[in-house]
């Protein structure tokens, strides 16, 4: 793996070979220590990229979609590394379109059209959502998605297990309850998730306060 060694030298590390060998051990890359970087699979290549990026122990790390294309196990490993790095006091800024991953950050900022639409802890952003969120439960309710979308004030709906999660104008609740009754279903208002809030801010809603 010549690339990490070259990077260590660029950073001016006094003992670049020792630093690289330490990074290889830390990131579990020992079995591939003598393999070309281009021969590694996606998950292992991402580990190598992180090892190379962190070999000089930076105090500020910028990561752009660090888990894109990785399987679940590899994603967890990347985030474990990121969280360990943050725990040491380093600043870590992650750019991601994966809102489930964004929820792992201590603070988040949502950009739309070049503007910061919302910022704060993910839970705070979710709580500040301009929409209400409901769960529609009942027999085969997932097939009702298209019908729910025709109700005035509904922003979007999407399956959550066997239920249908509905993001809507709070004033649409009465109509949603009538809809649920007609279809022998039940409707419960639930707390918003980060994804719900972002959908509410992203999609056109004439009722939304700005």
DAJO-V754620 format. One record per backbone hydrogen bond with DSSP energy under -0.5 kcal/mol. NH is the residue of the N-H (numbers start at 0). CO is the residue of the C=O. E is the energy in kcal/mol with one decimal. If there is no record, write none. Layout:
nh & co & e
NH & CO & E
NH & CO & E
//
This chain:
nh & co & e
4 & 0 & -0.8
5 & 1 & -2.3
6 & 2 & -2.4
7 & 3 & -2.6
8 & 4 & -2.0
9 & 5 & -2.2
10 & 6 & -2.1
11 & 8 & -1.2
12 & 7 & -2.0
15 & 12 & -0.7
18 & 14 & -2.3
19 & 15 & -2.6
20 & 16 & -2.5
21 & 17 & -2.2
22 & 18 & -2.1
23 & 19 & -2.5
24 & 20 & -2.0
25 & 21 & -2.6
26 & 22 & -2.2
27 & 24 & -1.5
28 & 23 & -2.9
29 & 23 & -0.5
31 & 28 & -1.6
32 & 29 & -1.8
34 & 31 & -1.9
38 & 35 & -1.8
39 & 36 & -1.5
44 & 40 & -3.1
45 & 41 & -2.0
46 & 42 & -1.7
47 & 43 & -2.2
48 & 44 & -2.2
49 & 45 & -2.4
50 & 46 & -2.8
51 & 47 & -2.6
52 & 48 & -2.2
53 & 49 & -2.0
54 & 50 & -0.8
56 & 53 & -2.4
60 & 90 & -2.9
62 & 60 & -0.5
62 & 92 & -3.0
64 & 62 & -0.7
64 & 94 & -3.4
67 & 64 & -1.5
69 & 66 & -2.1
74 & 70 & -2.5
75 & 71 & -2.2
76 & 72 & -1.9
77 & 73 & -2.4
78 & 74 & -2.4
79 & 75 & -2.2
80 & 76 & -2.0
81 & 77 & -2.3
82 & 78 & -2.7
83 & 79 & -2.1
84 & 80 & -2.3
85 & 81 & -2.5
86 & 82 & -2.0
87 & 83 & -1.0
87 & 84 & -0.8
88 & 85 & -1.7
89 & 84 & -1.4
90 & 58 & -3.2
92 & 60 & -2.9
93 & 91 & -0.5
94 & 62 & -3.1
95 & 93 & -0.6
98 & 96 & -0.9
101 & 97 & -2.0
102 & 98 & -1.5
103 & 100 & -1.9
104 & 101 & -1.6
107 & 119 & -2.8
109 & 117 & -3.0
110 & 108 & -0.6
111 & 114 & -2.6
114 & 111 & -1.7
116 & 109 & -3.0
116 & 114 & -0.8
117 & 109 & -1.1
119 & 107 & -2.3
121 & 104 & -0.5
123 & 120 & -0.7
124 & 120 & -2.4
125 & 121 & -2.5
126 & 122 & -2.3
127 & 123 & -1.5
128 & 125 & -1.5
131 & 167 & -3.5
132 & 189 & -0.6
133 & 165 & -2.6
134 & 187 & -2.9
135 & 133 & -0.5
135 & 163 & -3.2
136 & 134 & -0.6
136 & 185 & -2.9
140 & 137 & -1.0
142 & 139 & -1.1
143 & 140 & -2.2
144 & 141 & -1.2
147 & 143 & -2.8
148 & 144 & -1.8
149 & 146 & -1.2
150 & 147 & -1.8
153 & 150 & -2.0
154 & 166 & -2.7
155 & 166 & -1.7
157 & 164 & -2.2
159 & 162 & -2.6
162 & 159 & -2.1
163 & 135 & -2.2
164 & 157 & -3.0
165 & 133 & -3.1
165 & 163 & -0.5
166 & 155 & -3.0
167 & 131 & -2.8
167 & 165 & -0.5
168 & 152 & -2.9
171 & 168 & -2.6
172 & 169 & -1.5
175 & 171 & -2.3
176 & 172 & -2.5
177 & 173 & -2.0
178 & 174 & -2.3
179 & 175 & -2.6
180 & 176 & -2.3
181 & 177 & -2.2
182 & 178 & -1.5
183 & 180 & -1.5
184 & 179 & -3.2
185 & 136 & -2.9
187 & 134 & -2.0
189 & 132 & -2.5
196 & 192 & -2.1
197 & 193 & -2.4
198 & 194 & -2.3
199 & 195 & -2.3
200 & 196 & -2.0
201 & 197 & -1.9
202 & 198 & -2.3
207 & 204 & -1.2
//
